[in-house]
Amino acid sequence: MKLRVYVTLKKNVLDPQGSAIKNSLHNIGFKSVSDVRQGKIFELNTNENDENKSLKQTEEMCKKLLANLTIENFKVEIAE
């Protein structure tokens, strides 16, 4: 089973990399961009066939390793 994990900074956390990207976009002519928030995407392949069990295991992976829960949120989905 293939799963996709999206990890993003929480709204109240400053994102200096996102700000740098926004400024660079403005410098190359994309002035309509008002904000950029950067994040991470993980794609995982598992041998688990049970969808619910696979989702729960992936959520545990996020809580223990893939996301810093103090400053980041995560979302897990089944990838097609």
Buried (B, 14 or more C-beta within 10 A) or exposed (E): BEBBBBBBBEEEEEBEEBBEBBEEBEEEEEEEEEEBBBBEEBEBEEEBEEEEEBBEBBBEBBEEEBBEEEEBBBEBEEEE
